Amino acid sequence: MEKKEVVVDEAPSLPPRMPSRIPTRLVICVDGARYDPNNTSETPTSVYRIFSSIQQGRCIDTQTGVAHNQLPRYFPAIASSDEVFSAQKLQATLPGQGYHRQIQDVYEACCQLTGAEDELVFFGFARGAYVVRAVAGLLHNFGLLNIAAAQSDFGRSFKKVLKESDKLYMRPQLALSKSNSVSSVSTASSGDFRTPPTIKFLGAFETIKAVSDDSAYDISFNTSIRHLRHAVALHEDRRALSPEYVYPEFHGQELRKEGKSLIQAQFIGSHGDMGGSAPKSGLGLYPAQWMIFEASACGVMFDFDHQSVSVLFPKDDRSNKSQSTSSFQAANGVVTTIQDIRRIHDSSQPAQSHYGIKLNTRQGTIRQKKTRAPFESNGFLKGYCEDAPQGTIIHPSVYMLLDEHINVALDTKEAKLQRHLEEWRERMLGSTNGLVNFGFWGDEDKSAALDGVSALRILVCGNTGVGKSTLINKTFGVDVTQSSDRSRGIHDVRQEIRFEGRPDLVVHDSGGFEAGADAEFIAIEEFLKEKSEVVDVKDRVHVIWFCIEINSARTMQMATEKLFQTVSKYAAEVPIVVVATKKDDLLDIEFSKRRKELKRLKEPFDEEDCDSYAEEQLNTRLEQIREEMLSVEGGRLDALVAVSQDDNPSISELSKVTSHTFDLDKVRILFVRAQTAKIDLKVELAEIELIRRYKALIRTSSGLGFIAGAGSIHRRAAANKVCQAIVGCFGLSVSADKALAAMKTNVWNHLGFDPHVALAGFAGGIPAWLVTGSISMPLIVPATARLFLTMSCDLILVLVRSFREVAFRGSEGQPSERDVEKAARMYRLKGYTTHVHKEVKQLVPKKNLAASYKYDKVQSTVEDMIETYKEKLMNDENMPNPAPSSRMKKLSLSLRRGNRNSDADSITSSIPDITSPVEDSSEDDDGDNAEKDFYAELHEAHKKAVELEAQGPMSGLSPTRDPVEMESAAAAV
């Protein structure tokens, strides 16, 4: 077939238009954690997720509308992200030189760009983040090597760059350069360099110094970087992993006016969490999601449907639509978006076991520590800019995780971060109508219910005579038959050891393995395989205590080593706590050694010196044990603790350390409930439940967005649920109903009111439009807050005292119903009710609506109050308890007889108007009237309701007004 000739019109015209070159956008990703994409058992690191999801080829920048050819390039990690390098090693050729070479390689990749409109995007984690920031500094200060220099001998040319860098390195390292302070290309040797491309975006996770201090790298936020984001961890405490923060001096400069931005965000987690390299990488999903959101908003194009980011941006299984998102505007204008990924954390599902929420705190390790201090001594957030949307923020996920996860709340409280974080909640999340914003998690009742999981299942391993039975007895307050009564090497690990009256505990014993019988090891393997494959959490092994004698000459005897290898291999998702028993024997031996040494040296005996020496030897021995255990092929451990059977503090420490090893909230709760060695764990858990439910109750009582009548229903449910939750936290065999009955009989009935009944039912006689409307807030919210806190604090302190009653009768373990009844009676007789109730009323004055919403103050005050009175109760101290006034007696008698009009009216007539604005509320809670206010103010609320009902519905008042406006409106009425 003859080819048809194309005729071109040769009439005079413009020259033919040549296709223009599309600028290249080189996206360089430098990892700081090892990851093998071919190993399907590993979870991707954050940097690899980003690399995989970068949209390749021609893309349109959503910010500028300019087309670019996006080209991602991945540089794998040189070492593990958690590997700690000493200064000597950094200066040596071992890993420091490796990072010098990686900086050279990345810089060389950048020098391949030739277009004037080309762009660079950087992502890096840990030392990889240092690498990309160092390259950005080289590009800013020198630019790109010219083509000839880059193609001849790049290594030699790069050495010249470093030599020139030495001359510039004297300027402050992390300063924000003013826009005219440094030219884009250094004047020195300028003939060897080209103008660098724009650094469109630089995203760093936990920048860790990769080279020695005398290395000439500028890692500042320079003017060549348009947008910089830095994710840092709140919970890392290893000195060697201190990050290179970005705290620039802005000099009044507002970056957005120049088309630039800088945000450094603090996240829950440790160093490994920030890069997605932690064993449980659920916490790492939040900084990764934030980084992609931020980069996308700055114009970097991603494939959000790529499998690597499906856990960061999950879709509904039915609708295939993205899960809900929430955006928060901080007080300085920084807007942050977060998508709901909570269902990904359900590690009870085997497919999602890698994404549980667990703080990797490395309990019991001995290393140089340096707790991070994100706040100044005065509580100000370091790096926060009050004048413009830039600088350091606390990511909203911090508050979501604190509100939703018991693990995070307890561990953050221990790190002494919680108070400052709560103080900054409103500034970080913003507020609407005077109330702190809550995102997709705000209106849900996230209960700590155990969903049918009723018993902790623990496997205790170790040789006969190592002290396994004693550990169980001391930790859980039960009586286990001594191991010495069993035949060595003959034992069925599947046998469930249960205890009368303790349905919350199941123990499995591996038996002694001195004989090393293969049949026994096979039985252990099959048992662990079976338990690891079950889907239902209640049927799994929840924790393994692997017991060894601390004084054993050779920790890993053949049988012990084989057992530890088996446990490590077939219980991959189960926490392993190595328990070194008979600590007291080692301390005695080392104490005697030091005493003899002093005598030999003819020095005076010094008991403190001998104790210190013994402790040092103990720590050395523990590190030896750790190294031996980890030297076993496939061996792993989550914690190492030394204990003595007669040393209660060491048993208490075992409970505390074990509680930190769980990644499922429900399993941690099971352990805390079952153990009796450390009551403080139960109290802390109960306090977390109290505050979480308090926040939900107060938001509902505010009447914002709830249907008519919902307020009283919610209060009734809240009263019941908090009591059930508190009793559940203590793990008592006593039901919540019986505990409440004991409180009513022995405490509340003697005071003339029942806060549980009042809280659940007082709204019943108030019109629904009033309860849920704005006019009711000055009446309902403070009364609700006070009743709730009074009831909860009373219950917690009585349950604490019930453990003391167990000790009084010469027993141990969980309290009985009689113990709770006696504790409630002693709580009242020893005068604690007056003091606790008075402090609650001072915390939430009835004329100060705003006090109910100061969650941080409520939490810290309640915790301090419980701690103070807990110690006094456990020490059996009496509190001064002044006799109630004659007026209070009269009111109490009247209320018991059911007469709530004449007597109550005479009392309430003297109460100041609850809606009147006041500055000082101290007279509201005078000691003389300490017992009367609760019922009196509820009666007053009822009277107000009747008066307002007679005036008809106030449709003109919007239920979404600011609490201050609502107070004024109420006062006007």
Rosetta blueprint (number, residue, H / E / L):
1 M L
2 E L
3 K L
4 K L
5 E L
6 V L
7 V L
8 V L
9 D L
10 E L
11 A L
12 P L
13 S L
14 L L
15 P L
16 P L
17 R L
18 M L
19 P L
20 S L
21 R L
22 I L
23 P L
24 T E
25 R E
26 L E
27 V E
28 I E
29 C E
30 V E
31 D L
32 G L
33 A L
34 R L
35 Y L
36 D L
37 P L
38 N L
39 N L
40 T L
41 S L
42 E L
43 T L
44 P L
45 T L
46 S H
47 V H
48 Y H
49 R H
50 I H
51 F H
52 S H
53 S H
54 I E
55 Q L
56 Q L
57 G E
58 R E
59 C E
60 I E
61 D L
62 T L
63 Q L
64 T L
65 G L
66 V L
67 A E
68 H E
69 N E
70 Q E
71 L E
72 P E
73 R E
74 Y E
75 F E
76 P L
77 A L
78 I L
79 A L
80 S L
81 S L
82 D L
83 E L
84 V L
85 F L
86 S L
87 A H
88 Q H
89 K H
90 L H
91 Q H
92 A L
93 T L
94 L L
95 P H
96 G H
97 Q H
98 G H
99 Y H
100 H H
101 R H
102 Q H
103 I H
104 Q H
105 D H
106 V H
107 Y H
108 E H
109 A H
110 C H
111 C L
112 Q L
113 L L
114 T L
115 G L
116 A L
117 E L
118 D L
119 E E
120 L E
121 V E
122 F E
123 F E
124 G E
125 F E
126 A L
127 R H
128 G H
129 A H
130 Y H
131 V H
132 V H
133 R H
134 A H
135 V H
136 A H
137 G H
138 L H
139 L H
140 H H
141 N H
142 F H
143 G L
144 L E
145 L E
146 N L
147 I H
148 A H
149 A H
150 A H
151 Q H
152 S H
153 D L
154 F H
155 G H
156 R H
157 S H
158 F H
159 K H
160 K H
161 V H
162 L H
163 K H
164 E H
165 S H
166 D H
167 K H
168 L H
169 Y L
170 M L
171 R L
172 P L
173 Q L
174 L L
175 A L
176 L L
177 S L
178 K L
179 S L
180 N L
181 S L
182 V L
183 S L
184 S L
185 V L
186 S L
187 T L
188 A L
189 S L
190 S H
191 G H
192 D H
193 F E
194 R E
195 T L
196 P L
197 P L
198 T E
199 I E
200 K E
201 F E
202 L E
203 G E
204 A E
205 F E
206 E L
207 T L
208 I L
209 K L
210 A L
211 V L
212 S L
213 D L
214 D L
215 S L
216 A L
217 Y L
218 D L
219 I L
220 S L
221 F L
222 N L
223 T L
224 S L
225 I E
226 R L
227 H E
228 L E
229 R E
230 H E
231 A E
232 V E
233 A E
234 L L
235 H L
236 E L
237 D L
238 R E
239 R H
240 A H
241 L H
242 S L
243 P L
244 E L
245 Y L
246 V L
247 Y L
248 P L
249 E L
250 F L
251 H L
252 G L
253 Q L
254 E L
255 L H
256 R H
257 K H
258 E H
259 G L
260 K L
261 S E
262 L E
263 I E
264 Q E
265 A E
266 Q E
267 F E
268 I L
269 G L
270 S L
271 H H
272 G H
273 D H
274 M H
275 G L
276 G L
277 S L
278 A L
279 P L
280 K L
281 S L
282 G L
283 L L
284 G L
285 L H
286 Y H
287 P H
288 A H
289 Q H
290 W H
291 M H
292 I H
293 F H
294 E H
295 A H
296 S H
297 A H
298 C L
299 G L
300 V L
301 M L
302 F E
303 D L
304 F L
305 D L
306 H L
307 Q H
308 S H
309 V H
310 S L
311 V L
312 L L
313 F L
314 P L
315 K E
316 D L
317 D L
318 R L
319 S L
320 N L
321 K L
322 S E
323 Q L
324 S L
325 T E
326 S E
327 S E
328 F E
329 Q E
330 A L
331 A L
332 N L
333 G L
334 V L
335 V E
336 T E
337 T E
338 I E
339 Q E
340 D L
341 I L
342 R H
343 R H
344 I H
345 H H
346 D L
347 S L
348 S L
349 Q L
350 P H
351 A H
352 Q H
353 S H
354 H H
355 Y H
356 G L
357 I L
358 K L
359 L L
360 N L
361 T L
362 R L
363 Q L
364 G L
365 T L
366 I L
367 R L
368 Q L
369 K E
370 K L
371 T L
372 R L
373 A L
374 P L
375 F E
376 E L
377 S L
378 N L
379 G L
380 F L
381 L E
382 K L
383 G L
384 Y E
385 C L
386 E L
387 D L
388 A L
389 P L
390 Q L
391 G E
392 T E
393 I E
394 I E
395 H L
396 P H
397 S H
398 V H
399 Y H
400 M H
401 L H
402 L H
403 D H
404 E H
405 H L
406 I H
407 N H
408 V H
409 A H
410 L H
411 D H
412 T H
413 K H
414 E H
415 A L
416 K L
417 L L
418 Q H
419 R H
420 H H
421 L H
422 E H
423 E H
424 W L
425 R H
426 E H
427 R H
428 M H
429 L H
430 G L
431 S E
432 T E
433 N L
434 G L
435 L E
436 V E
437 N L
438 F L
439 G L
440 F L
441 W L
442 G L
443 D L
444 E L
445 D L
446 K L
447 S L
448 A L
449 A L
450 L L
451 D L
452 G L
453 V L
454 S L
455 A L
456 L E
457 R E
458 I E
459 L E
460 V E
461 C E
462 G L
463 N L
464 T L
465 G L
466 V L
467 G L
468 K H
469 S H
470 T H
471 L H
472 I H
473 N H
474 K H
475 T H
476 F H
477 G L
478 V L
479 D L
480 V L
481 T L
482 Q L
483 S H
484 S H
485 D H
486 R L
487 S L
488 R L
489 G L
490 I L
491 H L
492 D L
493 V L
494 R L
495 Q L
496 E L
497 I E
498 R E
499 F E
500 E L
501 G L
502 R E
503 P E
504 D E
505 L E
506 V E
507 V E
508 H E
509 D E
510 S L
511 G L
512 G L
513 F L
514 E L
515 A L
516 G L
517 A L
518 D H
519 A H
520 E H
521 F H
522 I H
523 A H
524 I H
525 E H
526 E H
527 F H
528 L H
529 K H
530 E H
531 K H
532 S H
533 E H
534 V L
535 V L
536 D L
537 V H
538 K H
539 D H
540 R L
541 V L
542 H L
543 V E
544 I E
545 W E
546 F E
547 C E
548 I E
549 E E
550 I L
551 N L
552 S L
553 A L
554 R L
555 T L
556 M L
557 Q L
558 M H
559 A H
560 T H
561 E H
562 K H
563 L H
564 F H
565 Q H
566 T H
567 V H
568 S H
569 K H
570 Y H
571 A L
572 A L
573 E L
574 V L
575 P L
576 I E
577 V E
578 V E
579 V E
580 A E
581 T E
582 K L
583 K H
584 D H
585 D H
586 L H
587 L H
588 D H
589 I H
590 E H
591 F H
592 S H
593 K H
594 R H
595 R H
596 K H
597 E H
598 L H
599 K H
600 R H
601 L L
602 K L
603 E L
604 P L
605 F L
606 D L
607 E H
608 E H
609 D H
610 C H
611 D H
612 S H
613 Y H
614 A H
615 E H
616 E H
617 Q H
618 L H
619 N H
620 T H
621 R H
622 L H
623 E H
624 Q H
625 I H
626 R H
627 E H
628 E H
629 M H
630 L H
631 S H
632 V L
633 E L
634 G L
635 G L
636 R L
637 L L
638 D L
639 A E
640 L E
641 V E
642 A E
643 V L
644 S L
645 Q L
646 D L
647 D L
648 N H
649 P H
650 S H
651 I H
652 S H
653 E H
654 L H
655 S H
656 K H
657 V H
658 T H
659 S H
660 H L
661 T L
662 F L
663 D L
664 L L
665 D H
666 K H
667 V H
668 R H
669 I H
670 L H
671 F H
672 V H
673 R H
674 A H
675 Q L
676 T L
677 A L
678 K L
679 I H
680 D H
681 L H
682 K H
683 V H
684 E H
685 L H
686 A H
687 E H
688 I H
689 E H
690 L H
691 I H
692 R H
693 R H
694 Y H
695 K H
696 A H
697 L H
698 I H
699 R H
700 T H
701 S H
702 S L
703 G L
704 L L
705 G L
706 F L
707 I L
708 A L
709 G L
710 A H
711 G H
712 S H
713 I H
714 H H
715 R H
716 R H
717 A H
718 A H
719 A H
720 N H
721 K H
722 V H
723 C H
724 Q H
725 A H
726 I H
727 V H
728 G H
729 C H
730 F H
731 G L
732 L L
733 S L
734 V L
735 S L
736 A H
737 D H
738 K H
739 A H
740 L H
741 A H
742 A H
743 M H
744 K H
745 T H
746 N H
747 V L
748 W H
749 N H
750 H H
751 L H
752 G L
753 F L
754 D L
755 P H
756 H H
757 V H
758 A H
759 L H
760 A H
761 G H
762 F H
763 A H
764 G H
765 G H
766 I L
767 P L
768 A H
769 W H
770 L H
771 V H
772 T L
773 G L
774 S H
775 I H
776 S H
777 M H
778 P H
779 L H
780 I H
781 V H
782 P H
783 A H
784 T H
785 A H
786 R H
787 L H
788 F H
789 L H
790 T H
791 M H
792 S H
793 C H
794 D H
795 L H
796 I H
797 L H
798 V H
799 L H
800 V H
801 R H
802 S H
803 F H
804 R H
805 E H
806 V H
807 A H
808 F H
809 R L
810 G L
811 S L
812 E L
813 G L
814 Q L
815 P L
816 S L
817 E H
818 R H
819 D H
820 V H
821 E H
822 K H
823 A H
824 A H
825 R H
826 M H
827 Y H
828 R H
829 L H
830 K L
831 G L
832 Y H
833 T H
834 T H
835 H H
836 V H
837 H H
838 K H
839 E H
840 V H
841 K H
842 Q H
843 L H
844 V L
845 P L
846 K L
847 K L
848 N L
849 L H
850 A H
851 A H
852 S H
853 Y H
854 K L
855 Y H
856 D H
857 K H
858 V H
859 Q H
860 S H
861 T H
862 V H
863 E H
864 D H
865 M H
866 I H
867 E H
868 T H
869 Y H
870 K H
871 E H
872 K H
873 L H
874 M H
875 N L
876 D L
877 E L
878 N L
879 M L
880 P L
881 N L
882 P L
883 A L
884 P L
885 S L
886 S H
887 R H
888 M H
889 K H
890 K H
891 L H
892 S H
893 L H
894 S H
895 L H
896 R H
897 R L
898 G L
899 N L
900 R L
901 N L
902 S H
903 D H
904 A H
905 D H
906 S H
907 I H
908 T H
909 S L
910 S L
911 I L
912 P L
913 D L
914 I L
915 T L
916 S L
917 P L
918 V L
919 E L
920 D L
921 S L
922 S H
923 E H
924 D H
925 D H
926 D L
927 G H
928 D H
929 N H
930 A L
931 E L
932 K L
933 D H
934 F H
935 Y H
936 A H
937 E H
938 L H
939 H H
940 E H
941 A H
942 H H
943 K H
944 K H
945 A H
946 V H
947 E H
948 L H
949 E H
950 A H
951 Q L
952 G L
953 P L
954 M L
955 S L
956 G L
957 L L
958 S L
959 P L
960 T L
961 R L
962 D L
963 P H
964 V H
965 E H
966 M H
967 E H
968 S H
969 A H
970 A H
971 A H
972 A H
973 V L
